[in-house]
């Protein structure tokens, strides 16, 4: 079954929802919600964002923005520290769906990547494990979320050049941990993620 056929098996119109940035030590968690406008073969290259190169994701970003209605939502490091990463992810997803609603009706089945439904979301939804490799709308959402977040972290890299955010995108790489210990914690760091690194 193709990714598009999977979506059709769930209904004529579905909303795909996915996030990027649950694991990093810095930056927002970003979610996207996607509804296909009209299917064409150009969309067959869309797949799980983790399986695509950065260059490929950037190219597909524009294709997706043209062929899908898109809503993006985010939760900040402060919100992550206050309500924990899982609840902040749900918050970002609800915000993405709210922003999608500004363009079109969101009165459709929501397919959420992962093994949780979105807490406090009123609409019809189901979770899809490894959904970004099964559903076209989830895969599209995963690429939008990932590219949006990567671009934000590249901007943070310009603000704080010595931390090299453009290289590690805020993830807990050896380089990032070294920079943290050497230079200290920034406002964009998730303090609740740093307990084991900074004693």
N, C-alpha and C positions, 0 to 999 in steps of 0.2 A: 504493500500500500504506500503510495506517495504521501508526502506531507500534506498536500492539498486534499487528497482523498480522505485522509484521516479527519481533517476539519469538516469536510462535507458529510462524513459519517455521523458527525455530532450535530449537524444542522446547517441550514443554508448560510446563516451568518453566525460566526462565533467571534469572541474576543480573546486574543492570546495575551497573557500577562507573564512577564519574567523580570528578573532583577539582575543587577551587576554590582559587585562590591560588598558582599556580605563579609568576606574574609579580611580585607585590608586593615591596616593599623591607622590609616588616615583617609580623610575625604568622606563625601556623602555616600549613602547607599542609594542607587538610582533604579527606578522601576519604569517599565514602559508597558503600555497597553496598545494592541494593534487590531484593527478590523480591515480585512481585505476589501478594496473597492471593486476591483475586477481582475480576475485571474488571467495571466498570460504565461507563455513558456519562459519569458525572461526571469520569472521568479523561481525557476527550478534550481538555481544556484544557492538559494537561501537555505541555510542549515544552521545547526547549533553553532553559536558564535565562537565557542571554544575550539571548534574544529577548523576555523578559518584563520588565515593570516590577517595581520592588522591592515595590510593594504587591501585585501579582499573585503574585509568588513567595511572599510571606508568607502569602497566602490558601491557595495550593496546598500549602504546607508541611504544614498541618494535615490537608488531604485525603490527602496522600501518607502521613503518619504513621498514618492510620487504615486505609489500604487496602494498605499494603506492610509487609513485615518489613524493618527498616532496621538497618544497622550503620554506625557512623561511626568513622573512625580519623584520627589527626592525626600530623604530624611537626613538631617545634619548630624555631625559628630556629637553635638550636645544632646540631640534627641536620642541618639544611639546609647549614649552613656546613661541617660535618664530612664529610658524604658526598655532597654536591651535590644540587641541586634535583630532578633526575630520580630518583636513588636514594631521596631522601626522599619523593617522590611515591609510588613503589612501596611503600615502608615504610608510609605512611599507608593505601594501598589494602589491603595485607595485614592491617593492624590493623582496618580496616573489615570485612573478610571474617571475621576472628576474632570480632569483636563480633556480627556477623550470626549466626554459628554458635551463639551462646548462646541464640538464639530459635528457630532451625529448622535443618534440614540444609542444608549448603552444597555438597552433592554434585551440583551441576548445572553446566551450561556457564556460564562467566563471560564476559559481553560487556563489553569494556573500551573506553571512549571513547579515540580517538586512533589512533596508528600504532605502538604498542608493546604487547607482552604484559607482564604483571606479572612482573618478575624474581623468582625464588625462590619463586614460587607453584606448588604441586604439582598443583593441580586442572586440569581441562580448561578451556581459555579460548581466545578469539579476540578480536583487536582489531577495532574498527569505526570507520573514519574518519568524522568528523562524526556519531558515534553518538548524540549528544544530540539530533539532529534526525531520527533514524531509528528509534530503539528507545525504547519506553515506559519500560522499566526503567532504561535509562541516563539518559533525560531526568529521571525521578524522582530518581535518585541525584544528578544535576547540581544540581537545585533544593535538595535537602537539604544538599549540601556548600556551596553558595553562601550559603544563608540562615544556616546554622550559622556559617560564617566571618564573614559580615557582622555577625552579632550579637556575636561575640567582639570584632570590631574596634570596635564601638560601645561595648562595655564598656571597652576600652583607652582610648577617647576620654574616658571618665569619669575614668580613672586619670591620664591625661596630657592634660588639657583643652587646653593650649596647642598641641598637635600636630594637633588637628582630625581624629583618626582616623575619627570618625563621618562625615566628609565624603568622604575619599579612600580609606578602608578599607585604608590601607597601600600603595596603588599609588603609583608614582613620578610623581605629578602635580607641576605647577609649585609649588602650595601646599606639598605635602609636602617637596619638595626645599628650598624656602625655609626651612621650619621646621627641617629637619635641619641646614642650614648655620648657622642662627641659634642653635639650642638644643642641638645635639649629638646623639649617638647614644644610643639607649635599649637596654635588655636585649632588647626584642622586635624590634629591627632585625636583619636578616640581613647580617652584616658583609661576607660575600663578594659581596653585591650593591651595595656602596657605594663600591667602588674608584674608579669614574669620577666620583662625586659629591664625595666627601670625599678630597681629595689628601693 
